[in-house]
Amino acid sequence: MNAFRIAWPLVALGVGLLGCVTRPVPPPEWAAWKARRLESVGGTNGWTTLVGLHWLEEGTNTAGTSPTNSIVFDTPHLPAAFGTFVRTGLRVKFVSAPGAAVRVAGRPVGELELVTDAEEEPTRLEVGSASVIAIRRADRLGLRMRDSRAPARQAFHGLRCYPYDPAWRLTGRFEAFPGIRTLRVPNVVGLTEEFASPGALVFEVAGRTHRLDVALERGETDFFIMFHDRTAGDTTYGAGRFLYVKPPGPDGTVTIDFNLAYTPPCGFTKFATCPLPPRQNRLPFAIPAGELRPAGHP
């Protein structure tokens, strides 16, 4: 197979709720991956449920649907006065407004300090179908809102992807750095995010050797890869794609399955804060495998 071809006739076939009409018989884990991807985007807590991202100022921030608030929620079925968020450095305290009926884990809440998404289990404030968590990005704190009744979720028609191509399931090797490096990457809101990076994946395409620096995410054992290839902005999402790869076996080899490359959350919502691929992870060839760009996005 020519690794640089783009299967244009197949693109139109790759549309379905779970996103793939296939030619070769894919491995069984691909169906499970597609189901997880569909849930992560269109499920009740998926990326299409995002309805707001509001950055907190130091001090008192009132919130609700009333325009008199310093933070105005654009979700009609939330109360006019939701509550007050008091930021002190990197800490946030929430005080519920009278009659707002805000709950945490099903229990009414009056006042509490919020755990941000910098921890494993952030505090989730809930009112009906909507929820709010505090997020931390570098030295900024914000509020991320979700609503299972969000218009974007109701309009979501599934994922699109290339048919599974075993030629893009590559065997490579992991090369560890002398020590853990800090991988600094920009994100879509103009901040710089930092990831621990233990090494790089080394692999060959069309007789040439290429490398991708890997990142470690909190709570994940697999390597996280942010990459950009020449399908970006054409058949796949313009900013690049993400991929997970299992750590190497005893012999140092890794399986890099580009059929599992997926669109970052910012391809589905303007309220995400996606990191962007680092310069060294920009590949000089097309990878016609994995998810196609979402409908309506560049």
C-alpha positions in Angstrom: 0.0 0.0 0.0 1.1 3.5 -0.7 1.1 5.2 2.7 0.6 8.6 1.2 -2.6 7.9 -0.7 -5.9 9.4 0.5 -8.9 7.1 -0.1 -11.2 9.8 -1.4 -13.9 7.4 -2.7 -14.1 5.9 0.8 -14.7 9.2 2.6 -18.3 9.4 1.6 -18.9 5.8 2.9 -17.6 6.6 6.4 -20.8 8.2 7.6 -23.0 6.5 10.2 -24.0 6.8 13.8 -21.0 4.9 14.9 -19.1 6.4 12.0 -17.6 3.6 9.9 -18.3 1.4 6.9 -15.4 -1.0 6.6 -13.6 -3.0 3.9 -11.1 -5.1 5.7 -12.5 -6.8 8.8 -11.3 -4.6 11.7 -10.1 -6.0 15.0 -12.9 -6.5 17.6 -11.6 -3.7 19.8 -12.4 -1.2 17.1 -16.1 -1.5 17.6 -15.6 -1.0 21.4 -13.5 2.1 20.7 -16.2 3.5 18.4 -18.9 3.0 21.0 -16.7 4.7 23.6 -16.0 7.6 21.3 -19.7 8.0 20.5 -20.6 8.2 24.2 -17.7 10.6 24.9 -19.1 13.1 22.3 -22.9 12.5 22.2 -23.6 10.9 25.6 -25.3 12.6 28.6 -21.9 13.8 29.8 -20.3 14.1 26.3 -18.6 17.1 24.7 -21.8 18.1 22.9 -23.4 18.9 26.2 -21.1 21.8 26.9 -23.0 25.1 27.0 -20.6 27.5 28.6 -17.1 28.4 29.8 -16.7 31.4 32.1 -13.4 32.5 33.6 -13.5 33.7 37.3 -12.2 37.0 38.5 -10.4 37.2 41.8 -13.0 37.9 44.5 -16.8 37.6 44.2 -18.5 36.4 41.0 -22.2 36.2 40.9 -23.8 33.8 38.5 -27.2 33.0 37.0 -29.3 33.7 33.9 -30.1 37.3 35.0 -28.1 39.9 33.1 -27.4 41.6 36.5 -24.9 38.8 37.3 -21.2 39.1 36.6 -21.4 35.7 35.0 -24.5 35.2 32.8 -25.5 31.6 32.1 -27.1 31.1 28.7 -29.2 28.2 29.8 -32.9 29.2 30.1 -34.0 26.6 32.6 -31.4 27.6 35.2 -32.4 30.1 37.9 -31.9 33.9 37.5 -29.7 33.7 40.6 -27.6 30.5 40.7 -25.2 31.5 43.4 -21.9 33.2 44.1 -18.4 31.9 43.3 -15.7 33.5 45.5 -12.2 33.0 44.0 -9.2 33.4 46.4 -6.0 32.6 44.4 -6.5 29.0 43.1 -9.4 28.2 45.5 -13.1 28.7 44.8 -15.9 28.8 47.3 -19.5 28.4 46.2 -22.5 29.9 48.0 -25.9 28.9 46.6 -28.5 31.6 46.0 -31.8 31.2 48.0 -34.2 29.0 46.2 -31.7 28.0 43.5 -32.1 24.3 44.4 -28.4 23.5 43.6 -27.4 20.0 44.5 -24.1 18.0 44.8 -24.5 14.2 44.4 -28.2 14.6 44.8 -28.1 16.5 48.1 -29.0 20.2 48.5 -25.9 22.5 48.9 -25.6 25.8 50.7 -21.9 26.7 50.9 -18.8 24.7 50.1 -15.3 24.9 48.7 -15.1 23.4 45.2 -12.7 20.7 44.1 -11.5 21.7 40.6 -10.8 19.4 37.7 -7.1 19.5 38.6 -8.1 16.6 40.9 -9.6 13.2 40.0 -13.2 14.1 41.1 -14.2 17.7 40.8 -17.2 19.0 42.6 -20.3 18.9 40.3 -23.0 21.5 41.0 -26.3 20.3 39.5 -29.7 21.9 38.8 -32.0 19.7 36.7 -30.2 18.6 33.5 -27.4 21.2 33.9 -24.2 21.0 35.8 -21.2 23.2 36.6 -17.7 22.3 37.6 -14.7 24.5 38.3 -11.7 24.0 36.0 -8.1 25.1 36.3 -5.9 26.0 33.4 -2.4 27.2 34.4 -3.2 30.1 36.8 -6.8 30.6 35.6 -9.9 29.2 37.1 -13.2 29.0 35.3 -16.6 27.4 35.3 -17.5 24.7 32.7 -21.2 24.2 32.2 -22.9 21.1 30.7 -26.5 20.5 29.9 -27.8 17.1 28.7 -30.5 19.0 26.9 -28.0 21.2 25.0 -28.9 22.0 21.4 -25.6 20.7 20.1 -26.3 17.3 21.6 -29.8 17.2 20.2 -28.3 18.1 16.7 -25.5 15.6 16.9 -25.7 13.0 14.2 -22.8 10.7 15.0 -19.1 10.4 14.1 -17.5 10.0 10.7 -14.3 8.1 10.0 -12.2 6.4 7.4 -12.8 2.7 6.9 -10.4 0.6 9.0 -7.1 0.2 7.2 -4.7 -2.3 8.8 -1.8 -0.7 6.9 -2.1 2.2 9.4 -1.6 -0.1 12.4 2.1 0.3 12.7 4.7 -1.3 14.9 7.2 1.1 16.4 9.5 1.4 19.3 9.6 3.6 22.4 12.7 5.6 23.0 12.9 6.9 26.6 14.4 10.3 27.3 17.3 10.4 29.8 14.8 11.8 32.3 11.2 12.9 32.3 10.9 16.1 30.2 8.2 18.8 30.5 6.2 19.0 27.3 4.9 22.6 27.0 2.1 23.0 24.4 -0.3 25.9 23.7 -4.0 25.4 23.9 -7.0 26.9 22.1 -7.6 29.6 24.7 -4.1 31.0 24.5 -2.6 29.4 27.6 0.4 27.0 27.8 -0.2 23.5 29.3 2.5 21.3 30.7 2.7 17.5 30.4 5.2 15.0 31.7 6.9 13.4 28.7 9.0 10.2 29.2 10.0 9.7 25.6 9.1 9.4 22.0 7.5 6.8 19.7 9.7 6.0 16.7 8.2 4.4 13.6 8.6 4.2 9.8 6.4 5.2 7.0 7.4 4.7 3.3 10.9 3.9 4.4 11.5 7.0 6.4 11.8 7.3 10.2 9.5 9.6 12.2 9.0 10.4 15.8 6.1 11.5 18.1 6.7 12.8 21.6 4.3 11.3 24.1 2.6 12.8 27.1 1.4 11.4 30.4 -2.1 12.4 31.6 -3.3 12.2 35.2 -5.2 8.9 35.7 -4.1 7.4 32.4 -1.6 4.6 31.9 -1.5 4.8 28.1 0.6 7.3 26.3 -1.2 10.4 25.0 -0.2 11.8 21.6 -1.1 15.1 20.0 -0.3 15.1 16.3 -0.9 16.9 13.1 -0.7 15.4 9.6 -1.5 16.5 6.1 -5.1 15.5 6.2 -5.6 18.2 8.8 -7.9 21.0 7.5 -8.8 18.8 4.5 -10.5 15.5 5.6 -9.7 15.7 9.3 -9.9 18.4 11.9 -7.7 21.3 11.2 -6.0 21.7 14.5 -4.8 18.1 14.5 -5.9 14.8 16.3 -5.3 12.9 19.4 -4.3 9.2 19.9 -3.6 6.9 22.8 -0.9 4.2 22.6 -0.3 1.5 25.1 3.2 1.5 26.8 5.9 -0.8 25.3 6.2 -4.4 26.0 9.4 -6.0 27.4 11.1 -5.7 24.0 10.4 -2.0 23.7 8.0 -2.2 20.8 4.7 -0.4 20.6 1.6 -0.7 18.4 0.6 2.7 16.9 -2.9 2.3 15.5 -3.8 5.5 13.6 -7.2 4.0 13.0 -7.9 5.1 16.6 -6.9 8.7 15.9 -9.7 11.0 17.0 -10.9 14.6 16.9 -10.1 16.7 19.9 -13.1 18.0 22.0 -12.7 21.5 20.5 -13.9 20.0 17.2 -17.3 19.6 18.7 -17.6 22.6 21.0 -16.2 26.1 21.4 -16.2 25.6 25.2 -13.3 23.1 25.3 -9.7 24.1 26.1 -7.8 21.6 24.0 -4.0 21.4 23.9 -2.5 21.8 20.4 0.1 19.4 18.9 3.7 20.5 19.6 5.8 21.4 16.6 7.8 18.2 16.8 4.6 16.2 16.4 3.7 17.7 13.0 4.1 14.8 10.4 5.0 15.7 6.8 2.5 13.2 5.2 -1.2 12.3 5.2 -2.7 9.7 7.5 -6.0 8.6 5.9 -7.2 6.7 9.0 -9.2 7.4 12.1 -11.9 10.1 12.5 -12.8 12.5 9.8 -13.5 16.1 10.7 -16.9 16.7 12.3 -19.6 18.1 10.1 -19.6 21.9 10.0 -16.0 22.2 11.4 -12.8 23.2 9.6 
